[in-house]
């Protein structure tokens, strides 16, 4: 078996989207710190920003691995503005990218239905909420507070997934991905 190659155009596209998403994530990270200090149960509203770069990349490029790669790049860029959160940014970018890719991987990257983006965002939100739920200690809060908390962890990724898909469609209309899709239409197995 040979080594799979990724075109420079795809890598540069992932990098550009990752840098933009990383800047959004960096700002969101500081906002999240403020929310965590003032009202920690509202923290879920900030998590969706981490979905933006991965969703834009996957919706625009429609290639295996681009959500994962873009999420990691966004995490590294976000961490450049908040080095103390390096693990959080890169780990979240990696996890979100992988979870966003999962339904497309299961379909062997043959289906690009919009609902797959939203299902993966909702499931990822529940998984992230569960992790923070355990970390914060469920016993410190009442059930209604936890229900609202989990709802925010699901709603925020869904909203940012919608925004990411809108951005990807707008970029596609400008022709940004035209050469990527025409020169690689049959090569979706790469990356």
C-alpha positions as CSV (number, residue, x, y, z in Angstrom):
1,X,0.0,0.0,0.0
2,X,1.2,3.4,-0.9
3,X,1.1,6.5,1.2
4,X,-2.0,8.6,0.8
5,X,-1.2,12.1,-0.5
6,X,-3.1,15.2,0.2
7,X,-3.0,18.1,-2.2
8,X,-1.3,21.3,-1.1
9,X,-4.5,23.1,-2.0
10,X,-6.5,21.0,0.5
11,X,-3.9,21.5,3.2
12,X,-3.8,25.3,2.6
13,X,-7.6,25.4,2.7
14,X,-7.7,23.5,6.0
15,X,-5.0,25.9,7.4
16,X,-6.8,29.0,6.3
17,X,-10.1,27.8,7.7
18,X,-8.3,26.6,10.9
19,X,-6.7,30.0,11.4
20,X,-10.0,31.8,11.1
21,X,-11.7,29.3,13.3
22,X,-8.8,29.5,15.8
23,X,-9.3,33.2,16.1
24,X,-13.0,32.7,16.9
25,X,-12.1,30.0,19.4
26,X,-9.5,32.2,21.1
27,X,-12.1,34.9,21.6
28,X,-14.6,32.4,22.7
29,X,-12.1,30.9,25.2
30,X,-11.8,34.2,27.0
31,X,-15.6,34.6,27.0
32,X,-15.9,31.1,28.3
33,X,-13.6,31.9,31.2
34,X,-15.8,34.9,32.1
35,X,-18.9,32.7,31.8
36,X,-17.3,30.0,33.9
37,X,-16.5,32.5,36.7
38,X,-19.9,34.3,36.6
39,X,-22.4,31.6,35.7
40,X,-20.7,28.2,35.1
41,X,-24.0,26.5,34.2
42,X,-24.1,28.7,31.1
43,X,-20.7,27.5,29.8
44,X,-22.4,25.4,27.1
45,X,-23.2,28.4,25.0
46,X,-19.5,28.9,24.3
47,X,-18.6,25.4,23.2
48,X,-20.1,25.8,19.7
49,X,-17.3,28.0,18.5
50,X,-15.1,25.0,18.5
51,X,-17.4,23.4,15.9
52,X,-17.2,26.2,13.4
53,X,-13.8,25.5,11.6
54,X,-14.4,21.7,11.3
55,X,-17.9,22.1,9.9
56,X,-16.8,24.8,7.4
57,X,-13.9,22.6,6.2
58,X,-16.0,19.4,5.9
59,X,-19.0,21.1,4.3
60,X,-16.8,23.0,1.8
61,X,-14.1,20.5,0.9
62,X,-16.1,17.3,1.4
63,X,-13.1,15.2,2.0
64,X,-12.1,12.6,4.6
65,X,-10.1,14.0,7.5
66,X,-10.5,17.7,6.8
67,X,-12.6,18.4,9.9
68,X,-10.1,16.7,12.1
69,X,-7.1,18.5,10.6
70,X,-8.9,21.8,10.6
71,X,-10.0,21.3,14.2
72,X,-6.4,20.7,15.3
73,X,-5.1,23.7,13.4
74,X,-7.8,25.9,15.0
75,X,-6.9,24.5,18.4
76,X,-3.2,25.4,17.9
77,X,-4.1,28.9,16.7
78,X,-6.5,29.4,19.6
79,X,-3.7,28.2,22.0
80,X,-1.4,30.8,20.6
81,X,-3.6,33.5,22.2
82,X,-4.1,31.5,25.4
83,X,-1.1,29.1,25.9
84,X,-2.3,28.0,29.3
85,X,-5.2,26.3,27.5
86,X,-3.1,24.5,24.9
87,X,-4.4,21.1,25.9
88,X,-8.0,22.3,26.0
89,X,-7.9,23.9,22.6
90,X,-6.1,21.2,20.8
91,X,-8.0,18.4,22.6
92,X,-11.3,20.0,21.9
93,X,-10.4,20.6,18.2
94,X,-9.3,17.0,17.8
95,X,-12.4,15.6,19.6
96,X,-14.9,17.8,17.8
97,X,-13.2,17.2,14.4
98,X,-13.4,13.4,15.0
99,X,-17.0,13.5,16.2
100,X,-18.0,15.7,13.2
101,X,-16.3,13.3,10.8
102,X,-17.8,10.1,12.4
103,X,-21.2,9.9,10.5
104,X,-19.4,10.7,7.2
105,X,-16.8,8.0,8.0
106,X,-19.6,5.5,8.7
107,X,-21.1,6.3,5.3
108,X,-17.7,6.0,3.8
109,X,-17.8,9.6,2.7
110,X,-20.5,8.9,0.2
111,X,-23.3,10.9,1.8
112,X,-23.2,14.6,2.5
113,X,-26.7,15.2,3.7
114,X,-27.1,18.3,6.0
115,X,-28.8,16.2,8.7
116,X,-25.5,14.3,9.2
117,X,-23.8,17.5,10.3
118,X,-26.6,18.3,12.8
119,X,-26.7,14.7,14.2
120,X,-22.9,14.7,14.7
121,X,-23.1,18.2,16.3
122,X,-25.9,17.1,18.7
123,X,-24.1,13.9,19.7
124,X,-20.8,15.7,20.2
125,X,-22.5,18.3,22.4
126,X,-23.9,15.6,24.6
127,X,-20.5,13.9,24.8
128,X,-18.8,17.2,25.8
129,X,-21.6,18.0,28.3
130,X,-21.1,14.6,29.8
131,X,-17.4,15.1,30.3
132,X,-17.8,18.5,31.9
133,X,-20.8,17.1,33.9
134,X,-18.4,14.6,35.5
135,X,-15.6,17.2,36.0
136,X,-17.9,19.7,37.7
137,X,-19.6,17.1,39.9
138,X,-23.2,16.5,39.4
139,X,-24.0,16.4,43.1
140,X,-23.4,20.2,43.3
141,X,-26.4,21.1,41.1
142,X,-30.1,20.3,40.8
143,X,-31.6,18.3,38.0
144,X,-33.3,21.3,36.3
145,X,-29.9,23.1,36.2
146,X,-28.2,20.1,34.6
147,X,-31.0,19.8,32.0
148,X,-30.6,23.4,31.0
149,X,-26.8,22.9,31.0
150,X,-27.0,19.9,28.7
151,X,-29.5,21.7,26.5
152,X,-27.0,24.6,26.0
153,X,-24.2,22.1,25.2
154,X,-26.4,20.7,22.4
155,X,-27.9,24.0,21.2
156,X,-24.7,25.8,20.8
157,X,-23.0,23.2,18.5
158,X,-26.2,23.1,16.5
159,X,-26.2,26.8,16.0
160,X,-22.5,27.0,15.1
161,X,-23.0,24.0,12.7
162,X,-25.7,26.0,11.0
163,X,-23.4,29.0,10.8
164,X,-20.5,26.9,9.5
165,X,-22.7,25.4,6.8
166,X,-23.9,28.9,5.8
167,X,-20.2,30.1,5.6
168,X,-19.3,27.0,3.5
169,X,-22.2,27.6,1.1
170,X,-21.2,31.2,0.7
171,X,-17.6,30.3,0.0
172,X,-18.7,27.7,-2.4
173,X,-20.8,30.2,-4.3
174,X,-17.7,32.4,-4.7
175,X,-15.9,29.6,-6.4
176,X,-13.3,29.2,-3.7
177,X,-13.5,25.4,-3.7
178,X,-14.2,25.0,-7.4
179,X,-10.7,23.8,-8.3
180,X,-10.6,21.6,-5.3
181,X,-13.7,19.8,-6.2
182,X,-13.1,19.6,-9.9
183,X,-9.5,18.4,-9.7
184,X,-10.2,15.9,-6.9
185,X,-13.8,14.7,-7.5
186,X,-12.7,11.1,-7.8
187,X,-10.1,11.3,-5.1
188,X,-12.1,11.6,-2.0
189,X,-10.4,8.6,-0.5
190,X,-7.3,10.7,0.1
191,X,-6.4,12.1,3.6
